[in-house]
């Protein structure tokens, strides 16, 4: 199917849509950002680092990031059970881009916030 002489590509066939869909959610980028700070992190530690995330949403997002090959989950047969998460090589390759977005957000936060406030008036 074509529109304006361009072929329409479904979401699962378009690399940009397919990958950016992951980072359009509220938590994935923050989890990658936090996991980058250390070699490995336990679930509870990660939960404390990300204000406002529920345990259910953290577990769900970690599973998705693991399925995408960005995060590795290591569980240890101990009592109490211990589970650690870390970035894969592919996850680490994403970090410079996440850090660039974070830097951009810090640099433009006040301007965007002011613009939103003016827009609401």
C-alpha positions in Angstrom: 0.0 0.0 0.0 1.3 3.5 -0.8 0.5 6.9 0.4 2.0 10.0 -1.3 4.4 7.8 -3.3 5.8 6.3 -0.1 5.3 2.7 1.0 3.5 2.4 4.3 5.4 0.1 6.6 3.8 -1.6 9.6 5.1 -0.9 13.1 6.7 -4.4 13.4 8.6 -3.9 10.1 9.8 -0.3 10.7 13.0 -0.4 12.8 12.6 3.1 14.1 9.0 2.6 15.3 9.8 -0.9 16.6 12.8 0.2 18.7 11.5 3.6 19.8 8.3 2.1 21.0 10.4 0.7 23.9 11.7 4.0 24.9 8.4 5.9 24.6 7.3 4.3 27.8 7.8 5.9 31.2 10.3 3.6 32.8 12.7 1.8 30.3 15.1 4.7 29.8 15.2 5.4 33.6 16.0 1.7 34.3 18.8 1.7 31.7 20.1 5.0 33.1 20.3 3.5 36.6 21.7 0.2 35.6 24.5 2.0 33.9 25.8 3.4 37.2 26.8 0.0 38.6 27.9 -3.4 37.4 24.8 -5.1 38.7 21.8 -4.1 40.8 19.3 -6.0 42.8 15.5 -5.5 42.3 15.1 -3.6 45.6 18.0 -1.3 44.9 16.7 -0.5 41.5 13.2 0.1 42.9 14.6 2.6 45.4 16.5 4.5 42.7 13.4 5.1 40.5 10.9 7.2 42.3 7.3 6.4 41.7 7.7 3.0 40.0 5.6 0.2 41.5 7.1 -3.3 42.0 4.7 -4.7 39.4 5.7 -2.1 36.8 9.4 -2.5 37.5 9.2 -6.3 37.1 7.2 -6.0 33.9 9.6 -3.4 32.4 12.7 -5.5 33.4 11.1 -8.5 31.7 10.5 -6.5 28.5 14.1 -5.1 28.6 15.4 -8.7 29.1 13.3 -9.9 26.2 14.7 -7.2 24.0 18.2 -8.3 25.0 19.1 -5.1 26.8 19.2 -6.4 30.4 20.3 -9.7 31.9 18.6 -11.3 34.9 20.8 -13.5 37.1 19.1 -15.4 39.9 20.9 -17.2 42.7 19.6 -20.2 44.6 20.1 -18.7 48.1 17.9 -18.1 51.0 16.6 -15.5 50.7 16.6 -15.6 46.9 18.9 -13.1 45.2 18.3 -11.7 41.8 20.6 -9.2 40.1 20.2 -7.2 36.9 22.8 -5.7 34.6 23.0 -4.3 31.1 24.0 -6.5 28.2 26.6 -5.4 25.7 23.7 -4.1 23.5 22.2 -2.3 26.5 25.6 -0.7 27.2 25.8 0.4 23.6 22.5 2.3 24.1 23.8 4.2 27.2 25.5 7.1 25.4 22.3 7.8 23.6 20.3 7.7 26.9 22.9 10.0 28.5 22.6 12.4 25.6 18.8 12.5 26.0 19.3 13.0 29.7 21.7 15.9 29.2 19.3 17.5 26.7 16.5 17.1 29.1 18.5 18.8 31.9 19.5 21.6 29.6 16.0 22.3 28.3 13.9 21.4 31.4 13.2 25.0 32.6 12.4 26.2 29.0 10.0 23.4 28.3 8.4 23.7 31.7 7.9 27.5 31.2 6.5 26.8 27.7 4.0 24.3 29.0 2.9 26.7 31.7 2.4 29.5 29.1 0.6 27.1 26.8 -2.0 26.2 29.5 -2.9 29.9 30.0 
